[in-house]
């Protein structure tokens, strides 16, 4: 086996592991969604979603993309594994303190608007998950930077698995209200934080005696470049729920959240590819990175299309049986979101490419335009069309961001658009060879 074949198998193996993990996460998240929908109902589920929604947004807005920066600096060997304990904990403590303080100052305003249906005590407590969210983001990206994709994926399984276990335990011993579900989730996050700290310590041992302040500054500066893209994209994906929570009753938020959960299942494909693509592009030459990304794009779009078509065929009975008649409207909302999910795969893959070559601001410019359009469309459409207006706004902006980023990628790399967008015969031959290689490696390992 040549080195090139081995690298290809290694890359495909990392993607396969990540995708397999994502499929397992689908089952865990699906179980969590069905459990909360069945026991809490549409209104209770909406309250539960909103209780953690603002902390989730704030943790993303405030994480400064330190995780992505650590990946880049580890791959470039600008930081050592021994420095990771301090490189993670210092920003977690400082950023968490700022976010929690700002949240508590704004809480009266939030309770009068977005969080008006959330119990005041819960609204005060849920912000405490922010340090765990930051820690989870940074620690998992440290392992991506170290090339330990398997451990990275185990973190994701453990995190969501513990939330599901916490919910089941809470429903048994506490009760089946939205408040009980929230308390159980908070307990699960406490357990997650202990696991993350132990894993970070093990990865960093023996610990560096110190971490120069300039290294923290350099890490933060680099992170801010990626952070712009992250914040703009995240807000585009989340702004609809904020408007819905402000203008509509919580049961509509619950129904819409199920539609979004179903619609975003195909994104597991682009997430799996992006998880491996970003650190890989950092290590490749410009020509190789472009060719590799082109291959990823066309196969990602094809897989997204197949996934959305499958969900369109079987989504209605799945939602009806799993979530109940109260959530059947979610299917029709999904049908509006589906085409945008397919086209947006172009954005998700190409954004990983531009981040990997050190040009995240290319993505930021596109994201800024589509975020502004998303905000305007949601404000215009939701009052008259409700959750269908939110879905239509997302369809338009998801599609626009994907098409624009694809055009920019083609212009930047000079690759022909047909070969980049449409699956080629060479892909089938490549995957056949890789499958044969993987089988040979597996058989060889079994005989050792």
Helices and strands as residue ranges (DSSP letters): H 3-62, H 66-75, G 81-83, H 84-112, H 120-125, G 126-129, H 130-145, H 149-173, H 178-204, H 213-247, H 250-263, G 264-266, H 267-283, H 286-323, G 325-327, H 329-356, H 360-385, H 387-413, H 417-421, H 425-447
